[in-house]
Amino acid sequence: MGYQKDREIIEFIQWLPKTETHLHIEGAIPFHLLKELDPVQFSEPPASWDRDFKFSTFKEFEDELLNMVHQWYISPERYHIAAREIFHSLVEQNVKYLELSFHAGVMDYHDLNGPEVVSAIKSAAPENLQVRVFLGMLRNHYSEKMAPILDDCPNWEGLDGIDLHGPERLPIQSWKERLWRAARDAGMETKAHAGEFGGADYVRDAIELLNVKRVQHGVRAIEDPAVVQMVLDRDVTFDVCPISNIKLGVVETMEEHPIRQLFDQGVRCTISTDDPLSFGNRLVDEYEALSVDVFSKVELAKIARNGFEVALMEAEEKAPYLAQIDSYLEKN
């Protein structure tokens, strides 16, 4: 996955107004916070930060990440502290809009109050970054303890949407269809992880059963032309995380990444980082990696534009960023 950085590309990517639409706050803890928490255990960043590192299994990734997550996220205050640092880094990369999720599993593990976590995250947002918060949950999270909490989340003040996380092997059950419908009825955005480790049929299920317009990853939809056509017909957006896909073995190399084919076939794709604590990536790194033998500057600008097209912002709020990108596209 190595590549030589080009100064012109770096400056162009920094100049682009950008969105991050697929970020797990638990997987984005700034490493220096962990190092301050336990200087011995976290004396060095994870080995997975190495550019050519690949996890052998999803469980290896999950175990490493959860070990760090559960040590840090023990209170809403810790979410606030991490969010403040994460937001600062994104602003430095010229990110104007963010959609991030927090995980119901961490809330369950530490008995945290969901609305308090939402408030803690949002209160950390600076004026120059618009932040939307989603609650993420696994396909088997509807336990006796969590069911009433999940059923109530469409009523939480400040929550902007819900997302289906984790391995795709479990089927979509009726509670998910009911909850996703309730969230939309409450004015929320709904998402689902699909087409990462599961094939194109999981993307189809997310669209048909949960009626989502936003699929996290989605890249394996390319395996079935009929699913790609469904995505186009229903105007579904894929929030893609290329470096994550490579380090988790979904895709072997950036040159082989399905985002190229999906883009060429007209699927709206955005670019995000997923879990930078495990992958050692920033949003600008995602753009830089795609710029090498994959996408031109004009195409990267179009991808950046896609993020603002789907952003949960008022039209007048999007306008300056769209105008900046469109001005570049008209000249190039």
C-alpha positions as CSV (number, residue, x, y, z in Angstrom):
1,M,0.0,0.0,0.0
2,G,3.0,2.2,-0.1
3,Y,3.0,5.3,-2.3
4,Q,5.1,8.5,-2.9
5,K,3.5,11.6,-1.7
6,D,3.2,14.4,-4.3
7,R,3.3,18.0,-3.0
8,E,0.8,19.3,-5.5
9,I,-1.7,16.6,-4.6
10,I,-1.2,17.1,-0.9
11,E,-1.9,20.8,-1.3
12,F,-4.9,20.2,-3.5
13,I,-6.4,17.7,-1.0
14,Q,-5.8,20.1,1.9
15,W,-7.5,22.9,-0.1
16,L,-10.6,20.7,-0.9
17,P,-13.5,21.3,1.5
18,K,-14.3,17.8,2.8
19,T,-16.8,15.7,4.7
20,E,-16.2,12.6,6.9
21,T,-19.4,10.5,6.8
22,H,-18.2,7.1,8.2
23,L,-16.4,7.5,11.5
24,H,-16.7,5.4,14.6
25,I,-15.8,7.6,17.6
26,E,-14.7,4.6,19.6
27,G,-12.3,3.7,16.8
28,A,-11.0,7.3,16.6
29,I,-9.5,7.8,20.1
30,P,-6.5,10.1,19.6
31,F,-3.6,7.8,20.6
32,H,-2.0,10.4,22.8
33,L,-5.0,10.2,25.2
34,L,-4.4,6.5,25.6
35,K,-0.7,7.2,26.2
36,E,-1.5,9.7,28.9
37,L,-3.9,7.2,30.4
38,D,-1.3,4.4,30.6
39,P,2.2,5.4,29.4
40,V,3.5,1.8,29.8
41,Q,0.8,-0.1,28.0
42,F,0.5,2.5,25.3
43,S,4.1,3.5,24.9
44,E,4.0,3.0,21.1
45,P,1.2,3.2,18.6
46,P,-0.4,-0.1,17.4
47,A,1.6,-2.1,14.9
48,S,-1.4,-1.8,12.6
49,W,-0.5,1.8,11.9
50,D,2.3,0.5,9.6
51,R,1.3,1.3,6.0
52,D,1.7,-2.2,4.8
53,F,0.1,-4.0,7.8
54,K,-3.0,-6.2,7.3
55,F,-5.1,-7.9,10.0
56,S,-5.3,-11.6,9.7
57,T,-8.9,-11.8,10.8
58,F,-11.7,-9.4,11.7
59,K,-11.5,-10.8,15.3
60,E,-7.8,-9.7,15.5
61,F,-8.9,-6.2,14.6
62,E,-11.9,-6.3,16.9
63,D,-9.9,-7.6,19.9
64,E,-7.2,-5.0,19.5
65,L,-9.7,-2.1,19.1
66,L,-12.0,-3.2,22.0
67,N,-9.0,-3.4,24.4
68,M,-8.3,0.2,23.8
69,V,-12.0,1.3,23.6
70,H,-13.1,-0.1,26.9
71,Q,-10.2,1.5,28.8
72,W,-11.0,4.9,27.5
73,Y,-14.8,5.3,27.0
74,I,-16.1,4.8,30.6
75,S,-18.1,8.0,30.8
76,P,-19.8,10.7,28.8
77,E,-17.0,13.0,29.8
78,R,-14.5,10.8,28.2
79,Y,-16.5,10.9,25.0
80,H,-16.4,14.7,25.2
81,I,-12.7,14.8,25.6
82,A,-12.0,12.5,22.7
83,A,-14.5,14.2,20.5
84,R,-12.9,17.6,21.1
85,E,-9.5,16.2,20.0
86,I,-11.0,14.4,17.0
87,F,-12.9,17.5,15.8
88,H,-9.8,19.6,16.1
89,S,-7.8,17.2,13.8
90,L,-10.6,17.2,11.3
91,V,-10.8,21.0,11.2
92,E,-7.1,21.0,10.5
93,Q,-7.7,18.8,7.5
94,N,-10.3,21.3,6.2
95,V,-13.3,19.0,7.0
96,K,-16.5,21.0,7.2
97,Y,-19.0,18.3,8.0
98,L,-18.9,15.1,10.1
99,E,-21.2,12.1,10.6
100,L,-19.9,9.9,13.4
101,S,-21.4,7.0,15.4
102,F,-21.1,5.8,18.9
103,H,-21.6,2.2,19.7
104,A,-24.5,0.7,21.7
105,G,-22.1,-2.1,22.8
106,V,-19.9,0.3,24.7
107,M,-23.0,2.0,26.2
108,D,-24.1,-1.4,27.4
109,Y,-20.7,-2.5,28.7
110,H,-20.3,0.6,30.9
111,D,-23.9,1.3,31.6
112,L,-23.8,4.7,29.9
113,N,-26.8,6.9,29.3
114,G,-27.3,7.4,25.5
115,P,-28.7,10.9,25.5
116,E,-25.8,12.0,27.8
117,V,-23.3,10.6,25.4
118,V,-25.0,12.4,22.5
119,S,-24.9,15.7,24.4
120,A,-21.2,15.1,25.4
121,I,-20.1,14.6,21.8
122,K,-22.1,17.5,20.4
123,S,-21.0,19.9,23.1
124,A,-17.4,19.4,21.9
125,A,-18.2,20.6,18.3
126,P,-16.4,23.8,17.2
127,E,-18.3,26.4,15.3
128,N,-16.5,25.6,12.0
129,L,-17.5,21.9,11.9
130,Q,-21.0,20.6,11.7
131,V,-21.4,17.4,13.6
132,R,-24.2,14.8,13.2
133,V,-24.3,11.9,15.7
134,F,-25.6,8.3,15.0
135,L,-26.2,5.4,17.4
136,G,-24.6,2.2,16.0
137,M,-25.8,-1.2,17.0
138,L,-25.0,-4.8,16.2
139,R,-27.4,-7.2,14.5
140,N,-27.7,-9.1,17.8
141,H,-28.0,-6.1,20.2
142,Y,-31.7,-6.4,20.8
143,S,-31.2,-8.1,24.2
144,E,-33.6,-8.0,27.2
145,K,-31.5,-5.1,28.6
146,M,-30.9,-3.2,25.4
147,A,-34.3,-3.6,23.7
148,P,-36.1,-0.8,25.6
149,I,-33.1,1.5,25.2
150,L,-32.9,0.9,21.4
151,D,-36.7,1.3,21.0
152,D,-36.4,4.6,22.7
153,C,-33.5,6.1,20.8
154,P,-35.7,7.7,18.1
155,N,-36.8,10.0,20.9
156,W,-33.4,11.1,22.0
157,E,-32.7,14.8,21.8
158,G,-29.8,15.6,19.5
159,L,-29.5,12.1,17.9
160,D,-29.4,12.4,14.2
161,G,-29.7,8.8,13.1
162,I,-29.0,5.1,13.6
163,D,-26.6,2.7,12.0
164,L,-26.3,-1.1,11.8
165,H,-22.7,-2.1,12.7
166,G,-20.5,-5.2,12.9
167,P,-20.3,-8.6,11.0
168,E,-23.0,-9.2,8.5
169,R,-23.5,-12.9,9.0
170,L,-26.7,-12.5,11.1
171,P,-29.9,-11.9,9.3
172,I,-31.9,-8.6,9.4
173,Q,-34.7,-9.4,11.9
174,S,-38.1,-7.7,12.3
175,W,-36.9,-5.5,15.2
176,K,-34.5,-3.7,12.9
177,E,-37.1,-3.1,10.2
178,R,-39.4,-1.6,12.9
179,L,-36.7,0.5,14.5
180,W,-35.3,1.8,11.3
181,R,-38.8,2.8,10.2
182,A,-39.4,4.5,13.6
183,A,-36.2,6.5,13.3
184,R,-37.1,7.8,9.8
185,D,-40.6,8.7,11.1
186,A,-38.8,10.8,13.8
187,G,-36.9,12.6,11.1
188,M,-33.6,10.7,11.5
189,E,-31.2,9.4,8.8
190,T,-30.8,5.6,8.7
191,K,-27.7,3.7,7.7
192,A,-26.4,0.2,7.6
193,H,-23.0,-1.5,7.3
194,A,-23.2,-4.0,4.4
195,G,-21.1,-5.2,1.5
196,E,-17.9,-5.3,3.5
197,F,-17.3,-8.9,4.6
198,G,-20.7,-9.9,3.3
199,G,-21.4,-10.0,-0.4
200,A,-23.7,-8.0,-2.6
201,D,-26.8,-9.8,-1.2
202,Y,-26.2,-8.0,2.1
203,V,-26.3,-4.7,0.4
204,R,-29.6,-5.7,-1.3
205,D,-31.1,-6.7,2.1
206,A,-30.0,-3.4,3.7
207,I,-31.7,-1.5,0.9
208,E,-34.8,-3.6,0.6
209,L,-35.5,-4.5,4.3
210,L,-34.2,-1.4,6.1
211,N,-34.9,1.0,3.2
212,V,-31.6,2.8,3.8
213,K,-30.2,5.4,1.4
214,R,-26.8,5.3,3.0
215,V,-24.7,2.1,3.0
216,Q,-21.5,2.0,5.0
217,H,-18.8,0.4,2.8
218,G,-21.0,-1.3,0.2
219,V,-18.1,-2.1,-2.0
220,R,-18.9,-5.8,-2.6
221,A,-22.1,-4.7,-4.4
222,I,-19.8,-4.7,-7.4
223,E,-20.1,-8.5,-7.4
224,D,-23.7,-8.4,-8.6
225,P,-24.7,-6.0,-11.5
226,A,-28.3,-6.2,-10.4
227,V,-27.5,-4.8,-7.0
228,V,-25.4,-2.0,-8.5
229,Q,-28.4,-1.2,-10.7
230,M,-30.6,-1.2,-7.6
231,V,-28.2,1.2,-5.9
232,L,-28.4,3.5,-8.9
233,D,-32.2,3.3,-9.2
234,R,-32.7,4.1,-5.5
235,D,-30.0,6.8,-5.4
236,V,-28.1,5.0,-2.6
237,T,-24.8,6.4,-1.4
238,F,-21.8,4.3,-0.3
239,D,-19.7,5.8,2.5
240,V,-16.4,4.0,1.6
241,C,-13.3,3.6,3.7
242,P,-10.5,2.4,1.3
243,I,-7.6,2.0,3.7
244,S,-9.8,0.1,6.2
245,N,-10.9,-2.2,3.4
246,I,-7.3,-3.0,2.5
247,K,-6.0,-3.4,6.1
248,L,-9.0,-5.7,6.9
249,G,-8.4,-7.8,3.8
250,V,-11.7,-6.9,2.0
251,V,-9.5,-5.7,-0.9
252,E,-5.9,-6.6,-1.7
253,T,-4.6,-3.3,-3.1
254,M,-5.8,0.2,-3.7
255,E,-5.6,-0.3,-7.5
256,E,-8.1,-3.2,-7.2
257,H,-10.5,-1.3,-5.0
258,P,-14.1,-1.5,-6.3
259,I,-14.6,2.2,-5.7
260,R,-13.1,2.8,-9.1
261,Q,-15.7,0.6,-10.8
262,L,-18.5,1.9,-8.7
263,F,-17.6,5.5,-9.4
264,D,-17.3,4.8,-13.1
265,Q,-20.8,3.2,-13.1
266,G,-22.3,6.3,-11.4
267,V,-22.6,5.1,-7.8
268,R,-22.3,8.1,-5.4
269,C,-19.4,7.3,-3.1
270,T,-17.9,9.3,-0.2
271,I,-14.6,8.8,1.4
272,S,-14.0,8.3,5.2
273,T,-11.6,6.7,7.7
274,D,-13.7,4.2,9.6
275,D,-11.5,3.5,12.7
276,P,-8.3,5.5,12.5
277,L,-7.1,4.3,15.9
278,S,-6.6,0.9,14.3
279,F,-5.6,2.0,10.8
280,G,-3.4,5.0,11.6
281,N,-5.1,7.0,8.9
282,R,-6.4,10.5,8.4
283,L,-9.0,11.6,5.9
284,V,-6.3,13.3,3.8
285,D,-4.5,10.0,3.7
286,E,-7.5,8.4,2.1
287,Y,-7.6,11.0,-0.6
288,E,-3.8,10.8,-1.1
289,A,-3.9,7.0,-1.4
290,L,-6.7,7.2,-4.0
291,S,-4.8,9.8,-6.0
292,V,-2.0,7.3,-6.9
293,D,-3.0,5.6,-10.1
294,V,-6.7,5.5,-9.1
295,F,-8.3,8.9,-9.3
296,S,-7.5,12.3,-10.8
297,K,-7.8,15.6,-9.0
298,V,-11.0,16.3,-10.8
299,E,-12.4,12.9,-9.7
300,L,-11.3,13.5,-6.1
301,A,-13.1,16.8,-6.2
302,K,-16.3,15.1,-7.4
303,I,-16.0,12.6,-4.5
304,A,-15.6,15.4,-2.1
305,R,-18.7,17.0,-3.6
306,N,-20.7,13.8,-3.1
307,G,-20.2,14.2,0.7
308,F,-21.9,17.6,0.7
309,E,-24.7,16.4,-1.6
310,V,-25.8,13.9,1.1
311,A,-24.8,15.9,4.2
312,L,-27.6,16.6,6.6
313,M,-27.2,20.4,6.2
314,E,-29.4,23.1,5.0
315,A,-29.0,24.1,1.4
316,E,-27.6,27.5,2.3
317,E,-25.0,25.8,4.6
318,K,-23.8,23.5,1.8
319,A,-23.7,26.3,-0.8
320,P,-20.3,27.8,-0.1
321,Y,-18.5,24.4,-0.2
322,L,-20.3,23.2,-3.3
323,A,-19.6,26.5,-5.0
324,Q,-15.9,26.2,-4.2
325,I,-15.7,22.7,-5.6
326,D,-17.9,23.5,-8.6
327,S,-15.6,26.5,-9.5
328,Y,-12.7,24.2,-9.6
329,L,-14.5,21.6,-11.7
330,E,-15.6,24.2,-14.2
331,K,-12.0,25.3,-14.7
332,N,-10.7,21.8,-15.0
